[in-house]
Amino acid sequence: MRKKDNIAIKVENVTKRFKLYYDKPSTLKERLVFWNKKKSEERTVLKNINLDIKKGETVALIGVNGSGKSTLLKLMTKIIYPTEGKITVNGKLTSLLELGAGFHPDFTGRENIYFNASIFGLTKSEIEKRVDDIIEFSELGEFIDSPVRTYSSGMYMRLAFSVAINVDAEILLIDEILAVGDQHFQDKCFAKLRELRDSDKTIVIVSHSLGPIRDLCKRAVWIYDGEIRMDGPSGEIIDEYLKVCG
């Protein structure tokens, strides 16, 4: 296999800037005080990021809130796009970035399984073969036939995770949502992720739960102020991170 064929995600010279808009002055006093203030400003969230993630790797993105790690994950899914640079993804990708994203609130959990899985490219017959496994893993019981607008955040997470791990994706991207829900289901999710890791799936995960991350991931990338500060074996990187930010 050629080296480039072994890359699941390639991030090349990626910079991401957002324009922040401020409310217009609404009173005469505010107009007089803020007449010369800019109505918007540009913020650089990621600065010239270069990163290769190999097929079959399980990688943690760590860093304090606001460091840019979740933005990088969204760029990988193409929910948003780089201001500069490019990201190449090789393989079928599924993501868990925003709780319940892609769910229709008035559909039941069961209906949303069909709807959500079809977005990931599964046919109706393929979904029917997996629907019982999805429902069983979610542990939603009779609530599976209730509208998802009646679900708690933990129930949303259970359903979203259960669908995402059953669509045969080669690459799985996960943001902090595994922090939602009870300890039993979190443990179950991490056990499933270890199973997927050992089956050579590519997993990129953002989490502040450093204990499970240390166990799950062989590699960690520490993002600090929009730049990669360290990249290497997860144990070493997490230890250094805790010395500075713990």
C-alpha positions in Angstrom: 0.0 0.0 0.0 1.4 3.4 -0.9 1.9 5.9 1.9 -0.8 8.3 0.6 -3.3 5.4 0.4 -2.9 4.8 4.1 -4.2 8.2 5.1 -7.8 8.5 6.2 -7.8 12.3 6.9 -5.2 14.8 5.6 -5.2 18.3 6.9 -3.0 20.7 4.9 -2.1 24.2 5.9 -5.6 24.8 7.4 -6.5 28.1 8.8 -10.1 29.0 9.9 -11.3 32.5 10.7 -14.8 33.5 11.8 -16.3 36.9 11.5 -18.0 38.0 14.8 -20.8 40.5 14.5 -21.9 42.8 17.3 -25.4 44.1 17.9 -26.1 47.5 16.4 -26.6 50.3 18.8 -30.3 50.7 19.5 -30.5 53.9 21.6 -29.3 57.4 21.0 -26.9 57.1 23.9 -25.4 53.8 22.5 -25.0 55.5 19.0 -23.1 58.4 20.5 -20.9 56.2 22.7 -20.2 53.5 20.1 -20.4 55.5 16.9 -16.8 54.6 15.9 -16.8 51.0 17.0 -16.5 48.2 14.5 -19.7 46.2 14.0 -17.7 43.0 13.4 -14.3 41.6 13.9 -12.5 38.6 12.6 -11.2 35.9 14.9 -8.7 33.2 13.9 -9.6 29.9 15.5 -7.1 27.6 13.7 -3.7 28.6 12.4 -2.0 26.7 9.7 -2.8 23.2 10.9 -1.1 20.2 9.3 -2.2 16.8 10.4 -2.3 13.3 8.9 -4.5 10.6 10.5 -3.8 7.1 9.2 -6.4 4.5 8.5 -7.1 2.5 11.6 -5.8 5.1 14.0 -7.7 6.2 17.1 -6.8 9.8 17.8 -7.8 12.1 20.6 -8.0 15.9 20.1 -7.4 17.5 23.5 -7.2 21.1 24.7 -9.0 23.6 26.8 -12.3 25.1 25.8 -11.9 27.5 22.9 -8.6 26.0 21.7 -10.1 25.0 18.3 -10.4 21.3 18.6 -14.1 21.1 17.9 -13.8 23.5 15.0 -11.2 21.1 13.5 -13.5 18.2 13.9 -16.3 20.1 12.1 -13.9 21.0 9.3 -13.2 17.3 8.9 -16.9 16.6 8.4 -17.3 19.5 6.0 -20.0 21.0 8.1 -17.8 24.1 7.7 -14.9 24.8 5.4 -11.4 26.2 5.9 -10.6 29.8 5.2 -7.3 28.6 3.9 -5.8 25.2 3.1 -7.7 21.9 2.5 -8.8 18.7 4.1 -9.0 15.4 2.3 -11.0 12.5 3.7 -10.6 9.0 2.3 -13.4 6.7 3.3 -17.0 6.7 4.4 -17.5 9.0 7.4 -20.0 9.3 10.1 -20.0 11.9 12.9 -21.5 12.6 16.3 -20.9 16.3 16.7 -24.1 17.9 17.8 -26.6 16.1 19.9 -29.6 14.9 17.9 -28.4 16.7 14.7 -30.3 15.2 11.8 -33.2 14.0 14.0 -36.7 15.3 13.2 -38.3 16.2 16.5 -41.8 15.1 15.5 -40.7 11.7 14.3 -40.4 8.7 16.7 -37.1 7.3 17.6 -37.7 4.3 15.3 -38.7 6.6 12.4 -35.5 8.7 13.0 -33.4 5.5 12.8 -34.6 5.0 9.2 -34.3 8.7 8.4 -30.8 9.1 9.9 -29.4 5.9 8.6 -30.5 6.7 5.1 -28.6 9.9 5.3 -25.5 7.8 5.9 -26.3 5.9 2.7 -28.0 2.7 4.0 -30.9 1.2 2.0 -34.2 0.4 3.7 -33.4 -3.3 3.6 -29.9 -2.7 5.2 -31.5 -0.6 7.9 -34.1 -3.2 8.6 -31.4 -5.8 9.2 -29.8 -3.5 11.9 -32.8 -1.7 13.4 -33.2 -4.3 16.2 -29.5 -4.0 17.1 -29.7 -0.2 17.1 -32.8 -0.2 19.4 -31.2 -2.8 21.7 -28.0 -0.8 22.1 -29.9 2.4 22.7 -31.8 0.9 25.7 -34.7 3.2 24.9 -37.3 0.4 25.3 -40.8 1.6 24.7 -39.6 5.2 24.2 -38.3 4.2 20.8 -41.9 4.8 19.5 -42.2 8.2 21.1 -41.4 11.5 19.3 -37.8 12.4 19.9 -38.9 15.9 21.1 -40.0 14.2 24.3 -36.4 12.7 24.8 -34.0 13.9 27.4 -30.5 14.8 26.2 -29.2 11.4 27.4 -31.9 9.6 25.4 -30.9 11.7 22.3 -27.3 10.7 22.8 -28.2 7.0 23.1 -30.1 7.0 19.9 -27.5 9.1 18.0 -24.6 6.9 19.1 -26.5 3.7 18.4 -27.2 4.8 14.8 -23.7 6.1 14.1 -22.0 2.9 15.1 -24.2 0.8 12.9 -23.8 2.4 9.5 -20.6 0.6 8.6 -18.6 3.9 8.4 -14.8 3.6 8.0 -14.2 6.9 9.9 -16.0 7.9 13.0 -15.7 11.5 14.4 -17.0 12.2 17.9 -17.3 15.4 19.9 -17.9 15.8 23.6 -21.4 14.3 23.5 -20.3 11.1 25.3 -20.2 13.3 28.4 -24.0 13.2 28.3 -25.9 10.4 30.0 -25.3 8.0 32.9 -22.0 6.3 33.7 -23.4 2.9 32.6 -24.1 4.0 29.1 -20.8 6.0 28.8 -18.9 2.9 29.8 -20.9 0.9 27.2 -20.1 3.5 24.5 -16.3 3.4 25.2 -16.4 -0.4 25.2 -18.0 -0.2 21.8 -15.4 2.3 20.6 -12.7 -0.1 21.7 -14.3 -2.8 19.7 -14.4 -0.5 16.6 -10.8 0.5 17.2 -9.7 -3.1 17.3 -11.6 -3.7 14.0 -9.3 -1.1 12.3 -11.9 1.7 12.1 -10.5 5.2 12.1 -11.7 7.2 15.1 -11.1 10.9 16.0 -12.6 12.0 19.3 -12.7 15.2 21.2 -13.2 14.7 24.9 -12.3 16.1 28.3 -12.6 12.6 29.8 -8.9 12.0 29.8 -9.0 8.7 31.6 -11.1 6.8 29.0 -9.2 8.7 26.2 -5.9 7.5 27.5 -7.2 3.9 27.4 -9.0 4.2 24.1 -6.6 6.2 22.0 -3.0 5.4 21.1 -2.3 8.9 19.8 -3.3 12.4 21.1 -3.0 15.8 19.5 -2.9 18.8 21.9 -4.4 21.9 20.3 -3.5 25.2 22.1 -4.7 28.6 21.0 -5.5 27.3 17.5 -2.2 25.5 16.9 -0.9 22.0 17.4 1.3 22.2 20.5 2.1 18.4 20.8 1.3 15.3 18.9 2.3 11.8 20.0 1.5 8.8 22.2 -1.6 9.5 24.2 -0.1 8.8 27.6 2.8 11.2 27.0 0.7 14.0 25.6 -2.0 13.8 28.3 0.6 13.8 31.0 2.2 17.0 29.6 -1.2 18.5 29.1 -2.1 17.9 32.7 1.1 19.5 33.9 0.1 22.7 32.1 -3.7 22.7 32.3 -4.6 20.2 35.0 
